[in-house]
């Protein structure tokens, strides 16, 4: 199909027309570009969007502006619907660190372990899990695991380490990380805190432990947004992917929000942005709705296996 777009088109208006024609809903993560966040019918973190996908009963098409595992999650919960991802290359470093085959091998060698897997993983990895969690509900999920079962937490070692501190539950941690949240500079955070002495530093639990120890508040993307909206403090240093700042500024226009810099020796600008999230564009959204491509497809046996631990999570949440 042609990817040529008439430059005279008002893409925002065309997308609205196509949404009605296709009976479509657009779901978007907070890490998307501002235009996409404003365009979305539902905006949220992974847990919010999983619930929105589960409840999307009155549509035929779900267009997911996020990354591949998020669109897969929508397909797991909606086998009869068309699920679109504007760019199939929108992956995830965490998902790439833990394949279904690797988890299957771990389970073969450690059959007593209860496998709790962060939602940032492939459907194949979900199928090898006992239950899924998000950063919003991870603590509740860990506390729900029977006390006599050893736990493997995969794939984010930093979120897992933070959960050990929060719950006191010992766990085996998979060695995966988010390529964005491990770039933040401790030295530069300390410099920001020294220059902005009344500012509060908030951070996502995917950050490294040496970063989290300086945080005044640690929480999921949604909980960070809630902190910014409700906090009496007027200066806040934000330690997560910078896409969320758009919605934070809309929620608290009177506050000064400061991005956490990355280490300069990493040799790139924009390291605090997820390159996969930013692959989605307004043009690709238009083309996806126009052509009903690219689609997320999976066989029913695989879908059922991957959906079961996800549904267990949603029951608890």
Phi, psi and omega per residue, in radians:
X1 nan 2.598 -3.098
X2 -1.255 2.411 3.046
X3 -1.785 0.165 3.121
X4 -1.325 2.283 -3.134
X5 -2.076 2.295 3.095
X6 -1.075 2.076 -3.095
X7 -1.124 -0.265 3.137
X8 -1.417 -0.198 -3.095
X9 -1.223 2.440 2.916
X10 -1.508 1.730 -2.991
X11 -1.111 -0.595 3.129
X12 -1.133 -0.731 3.099
X13 -1.179 -0.694 3.139
X14 -1.148 -0.663 3.114
X15 -1.118 -0.719 3.103
X16 -1.081 -0.706 3.103
X17 -1.119 -0.785 -3.118
X18 -1.155 -0.619 3.085
X19 -1.018 -0.757 3.136
X20 -1.197 -0.740 -3.136
X21 -1.100 -0.735 -3.077
X22 -1.536 -0.097 -2.977
X23 0.897 1.036 -3.015
X24 -1.959 2.706 3.000
X25 -2.166 2.480 3.100
X26 -1.896 2.076 3.061
X27 -1.825 2.397 -3.103
X28 -2.442 2.465 3.074
X29 -1.468 2.722 3.138
X30 -1.077 -0.288 -3.101
X31 -1.543 0.039 3.095
X32 -1.283 2.855 3.074
X33 -1.060 2.680 -3.083
X34 -0.933 -0.733 -3.133
X35 -1.048 -0.663 -3.132
X36 -1.261 -0.683 3.081
X37 -1.033 -0.758 -3.118
X38 -1.223 -0.482 -3.125
X39 -1.359 -0.463 -2.959
X40 -1.161 2.586 3.000
X41 -1.376 -0.567 3.082
X42 -2.355 2.298 -3.140
X43 -2.163 2.388 -3.123
X44 -3.107 -3.047 3.021
X45 -1.605 -3.028 -3.021
X46 -1.056 -0.707 -3.128
X47 -1.198 -0.802 3.111
X48 -0.973 -0.773 -3.052
X49 -1.281 -0.592 3.054
X50 -1.092 -0.724 3.117
X51 -1.177 -0.703 3.117
X52 -1.096 -0.686 3.096
X53 -1.145 -0.730 3.119
X54 -1.056 -0.648 -3.027
X55 -1.618 0.096 -3.078
X56 -1.407 1.146 -3.044
X57 -1.482 -0.343 -3.013
X58 -1.806 0.408 3.131
X59 -2.278 2.819 3.072
X60 -1.804 -0.431 -3.037
X61 -2.270 2.310 3.022
X62 -1.990 2.028 3.063
X63 -1.792 2.079 -3.021
X64 -1.842 2.006 3.044
X65 -1.672 1.566 -3.119
X66 -2.892 -2.357 3.094
X67 -2.122 3.058 -2.924
X68 -1.012 -0.765 -3.078
X69 -1.138 -0.499 3.114
X70 -1.208 -0.768 3.092
X71 -1.150 -0.652 3.051
X72 -1.042 -0.730 3.124
X73 -1.023 -0.736 3.099
X74 -1.081 -0.679 3.130
X75 -1.217 -0.650 3.101
X76 -1.011 -0.649 -3.074
X77 -1.589 -0.184 -3.078
X78 -2.413 1.176 -3.053
X79 -1.079 -0.457 -3.087
X80 -1.590 -0.015 -3.105
X81 -1.811 2.735 3.023
X82 -1.444 2.129 3.118
X83 -1.969 2.153 -3.083
X84 -1.962 2.501 2.980
X85 -2.167 2.095 -3.023
X86 -0.969 -0.549 3.116
X87 -2.436 1.989 -3.089
X88 -1.166 -0.250 3.091
X89 -1.429 0.002 3.130
X90 -1.318 1.524 -3.069
X91 -1.725 -2.618 -3.080
X92 -2.837 2.270 -3.132
X93 -1.123 -0.577 3.099
X94 -1.177 -0.818 3.132
X95 -1.046 -0.666 -3.135
X96 -1.178 -0.383 -3.062
X97 -1.431 -0.134 -3.006
X98 -2.550 1.699 -3.126
X99 -1.499 2.847 3.062
X100 -1.053 -0.674 3.125
X101 -1.120 -0.699 3.119
X102 -1.134 -0.720 3.106
X103 -1.179 -0.664 3.098
X104 -1.062 -0.720 3.125
X105 -1.164 -0.691 3.083
X106 -1.056 -0.781 -3.120
X107 -1.117 -0.623 3.121
X108 -1.104 -0.691 -3.114
X109 -1.456 -0.356 -3.072
X110 -2.332 1.157 -3.020
X111 -1.159 -0.249 -3.135
X112 -1.474 -0.260 -3.048
X113 -1.324 2.479 3.008
X114 -1.635 2.126 -2.999
X115 -1.702 1.935 3.051
X116 -1.796 2.077 -3.059
X117 -2.065 2.258 3.065
X118 -1.057 2.507 -3.079
X119 -1.064 -0.347 3.100
X120 -1.300 1.131 3.140
X121 -2.661 2.890 -3.113
X122 -1.293 2.872 3.047
X123 -1.062 -0.608 3.115
X124 -1.111 -0.656 3.087
X125 -1.257 -0.668 3.095
X126 -1.037 -0.662 -3.110
X127 -1.124 -0.354 3.124
X128 -1.710 0.195 -3.042
X129 -1.878 2.705 3.019
X130 -1.477 -0.609 3.119
X131 -2.738 2.670 3.102
X132 -1.816 2.729 3.002
X133 -2.457 2.862 2.939
X134 -2.048 3.021 3.096
X135 -1.172 -0.399 3.108
X136 -1.234 -0.681 -3.030
X137 -1.990 0.126 -3.014
X138 -1.011 -0.725 -3.114
X139 -1.097 -0.764 3.116
X140 -1.123 -0.659 3.123
X141 -1.133 -0.800 3.139
X142 -1.069 -0.732 -3.129
X143 -1.181 -0.332 -3.139
X144 -1.434 -0.228 -3.087
X145 -1.315 2.303 3.129
X146 -0.885 2.410 -3.019
X147 -1.098 -0.406 -3.089
X148 -1.576 0.080 -3.134
X149 -1.807 2.192 2.975
X150 -1.175 2.599 -3.032
X151 -2.050 2.361 2.821
X152 -1.767 2.207 3.025
X153 -1.896 2.154 -3.097
X154 -2.363 2.738 -0.149
X155 -1.758 -0.036 -2.999
X156 -1.571 1.934 -3.092
X157 -1.187 -0.541 -3.103
X158 -1.281 -0.784 3.038
X159 -1.052 -0.719 3.116
X160 -1.075 -0.760 3.138
X161 -1.115 -0.688 3.104
X162 -1.137 -0.674 3.129
X163 -1.169 -0.613 3.066
X164 -1.039 -0.748 3.121
X165 -1.155 -0.687 -3.086
X166 -1.266 -0.648 -3.007
X167 -1.835 -0.328 -3.038
X168 1.286 0.175 -3.086
X169 -1.634 2.117 3.090
X170 -1.240 2.441 -3.130
X171 -2.527 2.635 2.914
X172 -1.433 2.297 -3.053
X173 -1.924 2.265 3.009
X174 -1.206 2.554 -3.019
X175 -1.533 0.572 3.141
X176 -1.551 2.761 3.064
X177 -2.536 2.802 3.004
X178 -1.512 2.208 -3.049
X179 -1.142 -0.370 3.081
X180 -1.407 -0.867 -2.995
X181 -1.272 -0.203 3.081
X182 -1.663 0.055 -3.112
X183 -1.589 -0.232 -3.002
X184 -1.167 2.515 -3.034
X185 -1.683 2.062 3.075
X186 -1.078 -0.746 -3.127
X187 -1.033 -0.745 -3.105
X188 -1.298 -0.529 3.048
X189 -1.123 -0.778 3.123
X190 -1.096 -0.649 3.087
X191 -1.135 -0.745 3.106
X192 -1.098 -0.736 3.139
X193 -1.132 -0.599 3.116
X194 -1.228 -0.615 -3.110
X195 -1.464 -0.377 3.140
X196 -2.189 1.344 -2.935
X197 -1.197 -0.376 3.110
X198 -1.651 -0.075 -3.092
X199 -1.285 2.580 3.012
X200 -1.770 2.439 3.119
X201 -1.811 2.127 3.119
X202 -2.055 2.577 -3.025
X203 -2.594 2.640 3.056
X204 -1.419 2.504 -3.101
X205 -1.205 -0.061 2.999
X206 -1.346 -0.148 3.097
X207 -1.225 2.778 3.131
X208 -1.145 2.637 -3.124
X209 -0.968 -0.626 3.142
X210 -1.172 -0.373 3.049
X211 -1.437 -0.784 -3.077
X212 -1.117 -0.499 -3.105
X213 -1.155 -0.306 3.119
X214 -1.668 -0.071 -3.023
X215 -1.383 2.459 3.016
X216 -1.453 -0.378 3.104
X217 -2.652 2.360 3.090
X218 -2.120 2.284 -3.132
X219 -2.949 2.972 3.089
X220 -1.101 2.974 3.141
X221 -0.965 -0.819 -3.138
X222 -1.122 -0.683 -3.133
X223 -1.238 -0.546 3.030
X224 -1.136 -0.730 3.096
X225 -1.074 -0.743 3.126
X226 -1.109 -0.701 3.118
X227 -1.052 -0.809 -3.124
X228 -1.082 -0.741 -3.099
X229 -1.169 -0.592 -2.991
X230 -1.804 -0.285 -3.054
X231 -1.187 2.473 3.044
X232 -1.348 -0.157 -3.100
X233 -1.389 2.451 -3.031
X234 -1.688 -0.222 3.059
X235 -2.128 2.212 -3.104
X236 -2.367 2.229 3.070
X237 -1.614 2.171 -2.964
X238 -1.915 2.044 -3.120
X239 -1.833 1.259 3.000
X240 -2.795 -3.100 -3.127
X241 -1.008 2.392 -2.925
X242 -1.239 -0.222 3.119
X243 -0.995 -0.583 -3.099
X244 -1.129 -0.372 -3.081
X245 -1.088 -0.511 3.122
X246 -1.057 -0.885 -3.132
X247 -1.243 -0.607 3.085
X248 -1.061 -0.740 -3.121
X249 -1.190 -0.569 3.065
X250 -1.207 -0.639 -3.129
X251 -1.317 -0.505 -3.083
X252 -2.453 1.230 -3.049
X253 -1.140 -0.303 -3.113
X254 -1.518 -0.047 -3.042
X255 -1.811 2.648 3.076
X256 -1.682 2.065 -3.123
X257 -1.901 2.257 -3.023
X258 -2.039 2.154 3.098
X259 -1.247 2.536 3.022
X260 -1.441 2.170 3.123
X261 -1.286 2.825 3.061
X262 -1.739 2.964 3.067
X263 -1.160 2.234 -3.064
X264 -1.132 -0.423 -3.091
X265 -1.348 0.040 3.088
X266 -1.369 -0.185 2.967
X267 1.280 0.470 3.084
X268 -2.621 2.660 2.974
X269 -1.681 2.589 3.118
X270 1.375 0.344 3.114
X271 -1.141 -0.334 3.096
X272 -1.530 0.298 2.982
X273 -2.043 2.486 3.107
X274 -1.391 2.028 -3.111
X275 -1.148 -0.464 -3.140
X276 -1.270 -0.783 3.110
X277 -1.020 -0.638 -3.042
X278 -1.391 -0.027 3.063
X279 -1.221 -0.444 3.107
X280 -1.313 2.356 -3.139
X281 -2.376 2.892 3.083
X282 -1.043 -0.708 3.138
X283 -1.070 -0.756 -3.122
X284 -1.208 -0.588 3.076
X285 -1.113 -0.786 3.101
X286 -1.025 -0.839 -3.123
X287 -1.109 -0.691 -3.137
X288 -1.100 -0.746 3.114
X289 -1.249 -0.617 3.130
X290 -1.143 -0.785 -2.992
X291 -1.777 -0.137 -3.016
X292 0.940 0.754 3.105
X293 -2.617 2.640 -0.052
X294 -1.375 2.549 -3.104
X295 -1.834 2.645 2.974
X296 -1.607 2.126 -3.129
X297 -2.189 2.558 3.001
X298 -2.775 2.687 3.135
X299 -1.315 2.723 -2.995
X300 -1.150 -0.642 3.128
X301 -1.070 -0.794 3.125
X302 -1.152 -0.696 -3.121
X303 -1.094 -0.810 -3.126
X304 -1.071 -0.761 -3.132
X305 -1.101 -0.685 -3.114
X306 -1.363 -0.499 -3.099
X307 -1.274 -0.538 -3.040
X308 -1.014 -0.907 3.117
X309 -1.173 -0.470 3.088
X310 -1.214 -0.731 3.103
X311 -1.148 -0.594 3.059
X312 -1.054 -0.725 3.092
X313 -1.066 -0.823 -3.077
X314 -1.151 -0.528 3.062
X315 -1.100 -0.741 -3.138
X316 -1.259 -0.566 -3.078
X317 -1.548 nan nan
